[in-house]
Amino acid sequence: MKKSAGEEKEKPRDKVVVITDPETAKGFTLGGVEVYSFLDVGKAKEKIHLLLQDERTKVLVVNDEFLKDFDDLDRKIIESSSPPAVMPIPAAETGLGRHRRNSLRRVIRRSASQI
């Protein structure tokens, strides 16, 4: 028996999410992933906690400056979460250039291979 379009529920899609500063966010937005940009570390931490509990989030790419603000308990929670896989990226202030671009390319490739 064929189901009508109204009877089928679409399964929520797995997602790659990036939490970073506004400058770094620009490049990820072009990559088609879900991006949240913050200047306030506290707001970024709140969003990270929410996304760690979202079963659709499979890869969470986070500005390493935001991760530095987490206490030991939070770091243990992040390190033990799987999924999502949490991948730190360098903050915009730590330098732009060839090394940073290559690092971001590797993060994006790793993210895509995990979902």
C-alpha positions as CSV (number, residue, x, y, z in Angstrom):
1,M,0.0,0.0,0.0
2,K,1.4,3.3,-1.1
3,K,1.5,6.2,1.5
4,S,0.3,9.6,0.5
5,A,2.7,12.5,0.8
6,G,1.0,13.7,4.0
7,E,1.5,10.4,5.8
8,E,5.3,10.2,5.3
9,K,7.4,12.0,7.9
10,E,10.7,13.2,6.6
11,K,13.6,12.1,8.9
12,P,15.5,15.1,10.3
13,R,18.8,15.4,8.5
14,D,22.1,15.0,10.2
15,K,24.0,18.2,10.3
16,V,27.4,19.9,10.5
17,V,27.3,23.0,12.7
18,V,30.0,25.7,13.0
19,I,30.2,28.0,16.0
20,T,32.8,30.7,15.5
21,D,33.5,34.4,15.4
22,P,31.8,36.6,12.7
23,E,35.0,36.9,10.6
24,T,35.5,33.1,10.3
25,A,31.8,32.4,9.9
26,K,31.8,34.0,6.4
27,G,33.8,31.2,4.9
28,F,31.7,28.4,6.4
29,T,28.5,30.1,5.3
30,L,29.7,29.7,1.7
31,G,30.3,26.0,2.4
32,G,26.6,25.4,3.1
33,V,26.8,24.3,6.7
34,E,24.8,25.6,9.6
35,V,26.7,28.5,11.1
36,Y,26.3,30.5,14.3
37,S,28.7,33.4,15.0
38,F,29.3,35.0,18.3
39,L,31.4,37.7,19.8
40,D,30.2,36.8,23.4
41,V,31.9,33.6,24.7
42,G,29.1,33.0,27.2
43,K,26.5,32.9,24.4
44,A,28.7,30.7,22.4
45,K,29.0,28.3,25.3
46,E,25.2,28.2,25.7
47,K,24.8,27.3,22.0
48,I,27.5,24.6,22.2
49,H,25.7,23.0,25.2
50,L,22.4,22.9,23.3
51,L,24.0,21.4,20.1
52,L,25.8,18.7,22.1
53,Q,22.4,17.5,23.1
54,D,20.8,17.7,19.6
55,E,20.8,14.2,18.2
56,R,20.9,15.6,14.6
57,T,24.3,17.3,15.2
58,K,26.9,14.9,14.0
59,V,29.9,17.3,13.7
60,L,30.4,20.4,15.8
61,V,33.2,22.7,14.5
62,V,34.1,25.3,17.2
63,N,36.3,28.3,17.4
64,D,39.2,27.2,19.7
65,E,39.0,30.5,21.6
66,F,35.5,29.6,22.7
67,L,36.7,26.2,23.9
68,K,39.4,27.8,26.1
69,D,36.7,29.2,28.3
70,F,35.3,25.9,29.3
71,D,36.0,24.4,32.7
72,D,37.4,20.9,33.2
73,L,34.0,19.3,33.5
74,D,32.7,20.9,30.3
75,R,35.9,19.8,28.5
76,K,35.3,16.2,29.6
77,I,31.8,16.3,28.3
78,I,32.9,17.7,25.0
79,E,35.8,15.2,24.7
80,S,33.5,12.3,25.5
81,S,30.7,13.3,23.1
82,S,30.3,11.1,20.1
83,P,28.3,12.1,18.2
84,P,28.8,14.9,17.8
85,A,32.4,14.9,17.0
86,V,33.8,18.3,18.2
87,M,36.5,19.8,16.1
88,P,38.3,23.0,17.2
89,I,39.4,25.5,14.5
90,P,41.8,28.4,14.9
91,A,40.3,31.8,15.7
92,A,40.5,34.6,13.2
93,E,43.0,36.5,15.3
94,T,45.5,33.7,15.3
95,G,46.5,34.4,11.7
96,L,45.2,34.1,8.3
97,G,47.1,32.7,5.4
98,R,48.0,29.4,3.8
99,H,48.3,27.2,6.9
100,R,44.9,28.4,8.2
101,R,43.1,27.9,4.9
102,N,44.6,24.4,4.6
103,S,43.5,23.6,8.2
104,L,40.0,24.7,7.5
105,R,39.9,22.6,4.3
106,R,40.9,19.6,6.4
107,V,38.2,20.3,9.0
108,I,35.5,20.5,6.3
109,R,36.6,17.3,4.6
110,R,36.7,15.5,7.9
111,S,33.3,16.8,8.7
112,A,31.8,15.7,5.4
113,S,33.2,12.2,5.8
114,Q,31.6,11.7,9.2
115,I,28.0,12.3,8.1
